[in-house]
Amino acid sequence: MRPRLSLTLPALLLLSACLLGGCSPAVRGSMALTAGDYDQALARYNEALAQDPDSIPLRQRIGLTYFTKKDYASAEASFRDILQRQPGEPNAAFYLGLSRIGKGEVRPALDELTRFSWPGKYYHQKYVRDEAVLLLRHETMPPAEATRRLQNALEEGRKEQNLIELDMARGLRR
């Protein structure tokens, strides 16, 4: 008995478009990343970057692919490049810190993350800063655990920020 493949309509449409040659290199890179084929993802993202060399989102995808691949030195270089092109870019600053933790530069990275800034997103930065302060007190924590906790802190900050913004929008509609 063959297993049934269950695809959502958008996934099926995207797959069909790609099979017909309509997918951009960036989309093919994202599909490869989702499938866990990091080398293929990097190849496709770099192909897309050759077509759009100023793209910060493509550079972020490359950095995140290196980070996911646990190639922290390459991820760090990618995020530093983004920050040179767009100083203060919050995602790059956050993942630069996580990449440095992955490389074993835990204390300096956490020190930097205690000053993490995300203009207009108070809770994003507050949750990351607070977690970085807590992690500085636990220097023996494995880097992977510290990274996971910081990613969770950012996600919790996003949720809190979204709730506040939703409440504000509802208040304005009354």
C-alpha positions as a Markdown table, in Angstrom:
| # | Residue | x | y | z |
|---|---|---|---|---|
| 1 | Met | 0.0 | 0.0 | 0.0 |
| 2 | Arg | 1.4 | 3.4 | -1.0 |
| 3 | Pro | 1.3 | 6.2 | 1.5 |
| 4 | Arg | -0.9 | 9.1 | 0.5 |
| 5 | Leu | 0.7 | 12.5 | -0.1 |
| 6 | Ser | -1.5 | 15.2 | 1.3 |
| 7 | Leu | -0.8 | 18.7 | 0.0 |
| 8 | Thr | -2.7 | 21.9 | 0.7 |
| 9 | Leu | -4.0 | 23.8 | -2.3 |
| 10 | Pro | -1.4 | 26.6 | -2.1 |
| 11 | Ala | 1.4 | 24.0 | -1.8 |
| 12 | Leu | 0.1 | 22.1 | -4.7 |
| 13 | Leu | -0.1 | 25.2 | -6.8 |
| 14 | Leu | 3.4 | 26.3 | -5.9 |
| 15 | Leu | 4.7 | 22.8 | -6.7 |
| 16 | Ser | 2.9 | 22.8 | -10.0 |
| 17 | Ala | 4.3 | 26.3 | -10.9 |
| 18 | Cys | 7.8 | 25.2 | -10.0 |
| 19 | Leu | 7.5 | 22.0 | -12.1 |
| 20 | Leu | 6.6 | 24.2 | -15.0 |
| 21 | Gly | 9.7 | 26.3 | -14.5 |
| 22 | Gly | 7.9 | 29.3 | -13.0 |
| 23 | Cys | 9.6 | 29.4 | -9.6 |
| 24 | Ser | 12.2 | 32.0 | -8.9 |
| 25 | Pro | 15.6 | 30.9 | -7.5 |
| 26 | Ala | 14.5 | 32.4 | -4.1 |
| 27 | Val | 11.4 | 30.3 | -3.9 |
| 28 | Arg | 13.4 | 27.2 | -5.0 |
| 29 | Gly | 15.9 | 28.1 | -2.2 |
| 30 | Ser | 13.1 | 28.3 | 0.3 |
| 31 | Met | 11.7 | 24.9 | -0.8 |
| 32 | Ala | 15.2 | 23.3 | -0.5 |
| 33 | Leu | 15.6 | 24.8 | 3.0 |
| 34 | Thr | 12.2 | 23.5 | 4.0 |
| 35 | Ala | 13.3 | 20.0 | 2.7 |
| 36 | Gly | 16.5 | 20.3 | 4.7 |
| 37 | Asp | 18.8 | 20.5 | 1.7 |
| 38 | Tyr | 20.9 | 23.4 | 2.9 |
| 39 | Asp | 23.5 | 23.3 | 0.1 |
| 40 | Gln | 20.8 | 23.5 | -2.5 |
| 41 | Ala | 19.1 | 26.3 | -0.6 |
| 42 | Leu | 22.3 | 28.3 | -0.5 |
| 43 | Ala | 23.0 | 27.7 | -4.2 |
| 44 | Arg | 19.5 | 28.9 | -5.1 |
| 45 | Tyr | 19.6 | 31.9 | -2.7 |
| 46 | Asn | 23.0 | 32.9 | -4.1 |
| 47 | Glu | 21.6 | 32.6 | -7.6 |
| 48 | Ala | 18.8 | 34.9 | -6.6 |
| 49 | Leu | 21.3 | 37.3 | -5.0 |
| 50 | Ala | 23.2 | 37.5 | -8.2 |
| 51 | Gln | 20.0 | 38.9 | -9.8 |
| 52 | Asp | 19.3 | 41.2 | -6.9 |
| 53 | Pro | 22.6 | 42.0 | -5.1 |
| 54 | Asp | 21.1 | 44.7 | -2.8 |
| 55 | Ser | 18.4 | 42.4 | -1.3 |
| 56 | Ile | 18.6 | 42.3 | 2.5 |
| 57 | Pro | 15.9 | 39.6 | 2.7 |
| 58 | Leu | 17.9 | 37.3 | 0.5 |
| 59 | Arg | 21.0 | 37.9 | 2.5 |
| 60 | Gln | 19.0 | 37.1 | 5.7 |
| 61 | Arg | 17.8 | 33.8 | 4.1 |
| 62 | Ile | 21.4 | 33.0 | 3.4 |
| 63 | Gly | 22.5 | 33.8 | 6.9 |
| 64 | Leu | 19.6 | 31.8 | 8.4 |
| 65 | Thr | 20.5 | 28.9 | 6.2 |
| 66 | Tyr | 24.0 | 28.9 | 7.4 |
| 67 | Phe | 22.7 | 29.3 | 11.0 |
| 68 | Thr | 20.3 | 26.3 | 10.6 |
| 69 | Lys | 23.2 | 24.3 | 9.1 |
| 70 | Lys | 25.2 | 25.2 | 12.2 |
| 71 | Asp | 27.9 | 26.9 | 10.1 |
| 72 | Tyr | 28.1 | 29.7 | 12.6 |
| 73 | Ala | 31.1 | 31.4 | 11.2 |
| 74 | Ser | 29.5 | 31.8 | 7.8 |
| 75 | Ala | 26.2 | 32.9 | 9.5 |
| 76 | Glu | 28.1 | 35.5 | 11.5 |
| 77 | Ala | 29.8 | 36.8 | 8.3 |
| 78 | Ser | 26.3 | 37.0 | 6.6 |
| 79 | Phe | 24.7 | 38.9 | 9.4 |
| 80 | Arg | 27.7 | 41.3 | 9.8 |
| 81 | Asp | 27.4 | 42.0 | 6.1 |
| 82 | Ile | 23.7 | 42.8 | 6.5 |
| 83 | Leu | 24.5 | 45.2 | 9.4 |
| 84 | Gln | 27.1 | 47.0 | 7.3 |
| 85 | Arg | 24.6 | 47.5 | 4.6 |
| 86 | Gln | 21.7 | 48.3 | 6.9 |
| 87 | Pro | 23.0 | 49.3 | 10.4 |
| 88 | Gly | 20.8 | 48.2 | 13.3 |
| 89 | Glu | 18.7 | 45.7 | 11.3 |
| 90 | Pro | 17.1 | 43.8 | 14.2 |
| 91 | Asn | 16.9 | 40.3 | 12.7 |
| 92 | Ala | 20.5 | 40.5 | 11.7 |
| 93 | Ala | 21.6 | 41.8 | 15.1 |
| 94 | Phe | 19.7 | 39.0 | 16.9 |
| 95 | Tyr | 21.0 | 36.2 | 14.7 |
| 96 | Leu | 24.5 | 37.6 | 14.8 |
| 97 | Gly | 24.3 | 37.2 | 18.6 |
| 98 | Leu | 23.0 | 33.6 | 18.2 |
| 99 | Ser | 25.7 | 32.8 | 15.7 |
| 100 | Arg | 28.4 | 34.0 | 18.1 |
| 101 | Ile | 26.9 | 31.9 | 20.9 |
| 102 | Gly | 27.0 | 28.9 | 18.5 |
| 103 | Lys | 30.7 | 29.6 | 17.9 |
| 104 | Gly | 31.3 | 29.6 | 21.6 |
| 105 | Glu | 31.5 | 33.4 | 22.1 |
| 106 | Val | 28.8 | 33.2 | 24.7 |
| 107 | Arg | 29.6 | 36.0 | 27.1 |
| 108 | Pro | 30.4 | 38.7 | 24.5 |
| 109 | Ala | 27.3 | 37.7 | 22.5 |
| 110 | Leu | 25.0 | 37.8 | 25.5 |
| 111 | Asp | 26.5 | 41.2 | 26.6 |
| 112 | Glu | 25.6 | 42.5 | 23.2 |
| 113 | Leu | 22.1 | 41.0 | 23.3 |
| 114 | Thr | 21.5 | 42.8 | 26.7 |
| 115 | Arg | 21.4 | 45.9 | 24.5 |
| 116 | Phe | 19.4 | 44.4 | 21.7 |
| 117 | Ser | 17.2 | 47.0 | 20.0 |
| 118 | Trp | 14.1 | 46.7 | 17.8 |
| 119 | Pro | 12.7 | 50.2 | 17.2 |
| 120 | Gly | 9.0 | 50.3 | 17.6 |
| 121 | Lys | 8.8 | 46.8 | 19.0 |
| 122 | Tyr | 9.3 | 47.2 | 22.7 |
| 123 | Tyr | 8.4 | 43.7 | 23.8 |
| 124 | His | 10.6 | 42.1 | 21.1 |
| 125 | Gln | 13.7 | 43.8 | 22.6 |
| 126 | Lys | 12.6 | 43.6 | 26.2 |
| 127 | Tyr | 12.1 | 39.8 | 26.2 |
| 128 | Val | 15.5 | 39.2 | 24.4 |
| 129 | Arg | 17.3 | 41.6 | 26.7 |
| 130 | Asp | 15.8 | 40.1 | 29.8 |
| 131 | Glu | 16.7 | 36.6 | 28.7 |
| 132 | Ala | 20.2 | 37.6 | 27.9 |
| 133 | Val | 20.6 | 39.0 | 31.4 |
| 134 | Leu | 19.3 | 35.8 | 32.9 |
| 135 | Leu | 21.6 | 33.7 | 30.7 |
| 136 | Leu | 24.7 | 35.7 | 31.8 |
| 137 | Arg | 24.1 | 34.3 | 35.2 |
| 138 | His | 24.2 | 30.7 | 33.9 |
| 139 | Glu | 27.5 | 30.6 | 32.0 |
| 140 | Thr | 27.6 | 26.8 | 32.0 |
| 141 | Met | 24.4 | 26.5 | 30.0 |
| 142 | Pro | 25.1 | 24.7 | 26.7 |
| 143 | Pro | 25.1 | 27.1 | 23.7 |
| 144 | Ala | 22.2 | 25.2 | 22.0 |
| 145 | Glu | 20.1 | 25.7 | 25.1 |
| 146 | Ala | 20.9 | 29.4 | 25.4 |
| 147 | Thr | 20.1 | 29.8 | 21.7 |
| 148 | Arg | 16.8 | 28.0 | 22.1 |
| 149 | Arg | 15.9 | 30.2 | 25.1 |
| 150 | Leu | 16.7 | 33.4 | 23.2 |
| 151 | Gln | 14.6 | 32.3 | 20.2 |
| 152 | Asn | 11.7 | 31.5 | 22.5 |
| 153 | Ala | 12.1 | 34.9 | 24.2 |
| 154 | Leu | 11.9 | 36.7 | 20.9 |
| 155 | Glu | 8.8 | 34.7 | 19.9 |
| 156 | Glu | 7.2 | 35.5 | 23.3 |
| 157 | Gly | 8.0 | 39.2 | 22.8 |
| 158 | Arg | 6.4 | 39.0 | 19.3 |
| 159 | Lys | 3.3 | 37.5 | 20.8 |
| 160 | Glu | 3.1 | 40.2 | 23.5 |
| 161 | Gln | 3.7 | 43.0 | 21.0 |
| 162 | Asn | 1.0 | 41.6 | 18.7 |
| 163 | Leu | -1.5 | 41.5 | 21.6 |
| 164 | Ile | -0.7 | 45.1 | 22.6 |
| 165 | Glu | -1.0 | 46.3 | 19.0 |
| 166 | Leu | -4.3 | 44.5 | 18.5 |
| 167 | Asp | -5.7 | 45.9 | 21.7 |
| 168 | Met | -4.6 | 49.4 | 20.6 |
| 169 | Ala | -6.2 | 48.9 | 17.2 |
| 170 | Arg | -9.4 | 47.8 | 18.8 |
| 171 | Gly | -9.4 | 50.8 | 21.1 |
| 172 | Leu | -9.0 | 53.1 | 18.2 |
| 173 | Arg | -12.0 | 51.6 | 16.4 |
| 174 | Arg | -14.4 | 52.3 | 19.4 |
